Structures are given as structure tokens and as C-alpha cells.
């Protein structure tokens, strides 16, 4: 719900902050005081049209910020958008939308303090508020919202979800069929190319780690002479194979003999002797290993040529199929799988066609049953809405739900027909209304704006209250053309939306009978300070409400005060006892 609205330098508003809470809020005040400007500010922050004329004269920019507390249902709906745009941070269940209009024509949108484009702001704001009297943010005027509302009203969510699962399975089958039914020539060419890759890689008989081993062996063969010289010299220095050179073994043997003599007279040096004898043993092992290495060295030009050719083959395959032998072998396995898939495509197509036919009949049967339940619920909804409209002094108004289906050659089977379908079924539903006797039913979007439309929306919201997820409802001009008696009825219904269906309702009104039902009452006035007109909003206590309602009644003295007190007492009594005008006719 909306918890706070901050406005700065917007039209005649200098700086204003209004805090909202749960329940029914009313805004009253003289015509021109700024009530509609406040609603214009809400429209702006929800993504409405920006105009530099909205910037207060002399100010560099206008700024509007709205803070919302999200219900779990709204949090679930909005979070994917916030996460996709990187806007879901430490705010938790709080959402802050802001709009800035600069006098140079630039306007900036922000969500949780971060700049976004206008389309994203509108997507996020769409489920938060319905403004009745301003069609741009009126969800019930959008036909795409009608079918989900009807399904919720009729408690058909489970059937709709079950149908959606079957449609998803059918679409998966169709997607696979579409892939398999590609141009046969293209498939054959693809298979030939894959087969060539399989054979070329297979002929190479590659093994994992082979390239590193080949490179190491090539390095040894290419440097065989230098390796032989170095190994021979090392063996000679260690073992004394050269008679003219004293070897390390000779020197260590001489040192051993000296230490043997030493330990005869000083046995504390025995550990040193043991260490030296260990070195002699290690030297012998090292010499033996080097000699074996030297014996294995050879200069083999043919082997070197083979290694060069093998490494070149591997390099060519890497240029074609991957950066390593492992990637090349993985590509071959993938190609084998795809060739098998293509080879079996004909039999798979036949199998999928049978599956598709089964699902087309199953989905058609489920969709037809769902459509029947919807149409039955539409009749009940129409009765409920017409009853609500009669309560609102629109006795001649009519309401119905128009259903349409569309033939489609490859659609689902419904009787003798093939009909278009999607996850929701075969129905296209739209709410129709006639506000005057004898006039034809028309789409709601084409009904005249003003109080009549607002009352229509109130009737619909009341009938759909328990299934409408929009948390905040704003009504403007709902009292246009109605008197005090109907104003009392409208007030009861609006308060009922907050008490029974847990909506937050904000209403701009000139009717004291309607305003008497408010849980929170704001008085909007304009003042002149330093030659400038300013809008001021005051939250009224009970005494303030009595004075305001008395002023709205247009009389003075004790009669006015008594009338205001009577309105508040009657509203309090209706709240405490029952809501005879709320939800009448709903299921």
C-alpha cells in the first residue's frame, strides 16, 4: 500500500508530505485547492505523462516520491522485475518510486534510488494503484486483466493452472516437432558434415594428455646430442669414468676413510660418518639413474619426423574443433549424439505427431470445461455488478462479460471446431457495460469518463473485492451527479473495500455524507504567502472533521454542526454494525 507521498515544486505545491495508512482516506476542500494536483502527482510517479508546465514557476525542477509497503503477493509479482534490473536491494518489502521533471524538459525516473527508464517504472508501478477517473492507470479498463479476474472470482485458479501445465507440455512437443521438421536437405547436409567431423577426429585416435607427452619427447629428440654430452659429463664427474679426473665418488670415499679414522678416537662423530655414507649411497643411486637415462638416449630422425607430423595433425584439429584434445573429443561425442538424433528423426516425428494429437484433444476438452464454468460465473458476476450499480443510483445500467473464440487450423479440438488457445484456454473475455437504458453494451474503455465511470469501477471493485489484488484504490469525481443519500451508499461501499477486502482507499470528494465514512480525513486548502499560492494539507481530528463537514453542508451555526455530528454518528454506527450495501450479490 501507499505509505508516504512527497511532493516538491509541483504546480502550486511548494513542499508537501502526506503519510497514509491502512483504511479509508478522504480528501476534501474547496474547488481549486489542489486535490486534483495531488492526484496528478501520484499519476506522474506511476509513469504518467510529464510536462514542464507542472514545474512550479521559478523552480528548477519538480519532484514527486511515493513510498509503498509491498504485500507478499505484490512482492512476488514485482521482485522478478527488480532483480532483472538490479533494483532489489536492502529495501526489503519497501518500494520507493520517484519522478523528477526539470524545467529544461528532462525528466528522470527512479526506483529505490536508482535511475531507470520510463517503461520499467510503469511496469513496476502497474500493480500498485488503480486510479478511478484517470483511465491510464485503471487496470479494469485493460481487457487483458478481465479473464484472470473472472477466474479468481469463480475460484478457477486450480483448473486454470492444470490447463496451463498441459498446454506447456503440448508446446514442448510442438517445439521439438518444429525442430525436426526442418528442411530435409539442410538436415542431410548437417548429418554429412557431422559424419565427416566424427570420422576425421576418430581417425586421429587422440588420447587425453597426448599432446603434452609428444611435445616433451620431441624436445628430447631434437636436443639428443646436447643431452648425451651433459649426461656423460655428469656421470663422469660422479663415478670417475675418466682416468684423468678424480670423481665425486673418489673424493667422498676418501672423506669416508678419514671419518672412519676419526670415529675410532672420537665416537661422537659417528653421526657425521653415517651422513656421509648415506650421501655415498645416494650418489651411487644417482649415478645409476643417470647412466640408465644416458643408455636410453638416442638420436632418431624418423621418430622426430613422426612426432612433428603428429603434433601438426593435432594443431590442425584444434584449429577446427577446439582449443584442446579434450574439447575435440567432446565435440565428437556431441556430433555422434546429434547424428543419431537426426537418423532417428522420422520415427521420432511420427511418435510426436501422435502425442500432439492426444494433447490437442485433451487440452481442448479441459479448455471447453473451463469455458463453461467461466460463462456460468460471468452470469453471477453480472448480477452482482448490476446490483451494485443499482445501489449507486444507476438502476438502468447493464453489465455482461463477452466471450469470444478464434478458429485456428492447428488449434485444439472443441467439438467439431479447431480453436486458437494459449495457457489460459480458448476464451477471450471482455467486460461490457451500458450505463443508460436502451443503449447497447460497449467495452468499458469506451464508457464516458467522470463520476459515472468512477461509480462503475466502484461497483466492479466491490463485486470483485475479494479477488482484486491491487492494494491501493484512488477514486476521483466519484460523487459527480449524485446526492447525499447515494453519497452515503457510496461511502459505505468504499469503506467496505477497506474493511472486508483489505484495500487501501483514497477518495477526493465534495459530499459530506461520503466523507463521513473516512478513517483518515485530509483537508486540502490553498493559501497566499509572499504573493505566491501554496497548497496545504491538514489531517483532521474529530473536531476538525465536524467543522469541515459542516462547511461542506453549506449551512452555518448549530444546524450545520448538528448535521455534521449526525453524519459522523451514522457512519460510525454503520461501520460498527453491518455493511448492507457491500458485496451484495457476490458469490
VENHUSUL-V173786 format. One record per run of one state. SS is the DSSP state (alpha for helix, beta for strand, coil for the rest). FROM is the first residue (numbers start at 1). LEN is the number of residues. Records with the same first field share a line. If there is no record, write none. Layout:
SS: FROM-LEN + FROM-LEN
This chain:
coil: 1-1 + 11-2 + 20-4 + 29-6 + 46-6 + 56-5 + 70-2 + 85-9 + 103-4 + 112-2 + 117-1 + 126-3 + 133-2 + 138-1 + 142-2 + 154-3 + 181-3 + 205-5 + 223-1 + 240-8 + 266-1 + 297-4 + 322-3 + 344-1 + 392-6 + 405-2 + 415-2 + 420-2 + 423-2 + 426-2 + 435-7 + 447-4 + 464-8 + 477-7 + 500-4 + 509-3 + 516-4 + 530-2 + 540-2 + 554-3 + 578-10
beta: 2-9 + 13-7 + 24-5 + 55-1 + 61-9 + 94-9 + 107-5 + 114-3 + 129-4 + 398-7 + 407-8 + 417-3 + 422-1 + 425-1 + 428-7 + 442-2 + 472-5 + 504-5 + 520-10 + 532-8
alpha: 35-11 + 52-3 + 72-13 + 118-8 + 135-3 + 139-3 + 144-10 + 157-24 + 184-21 + 210-13 + 224-16 + 248-18 + 267-30 + 301-21 + 325-19 + 345-47 + 444-3 + 451-13 + 484-16 + 512-4 + 542-12 + 557-21
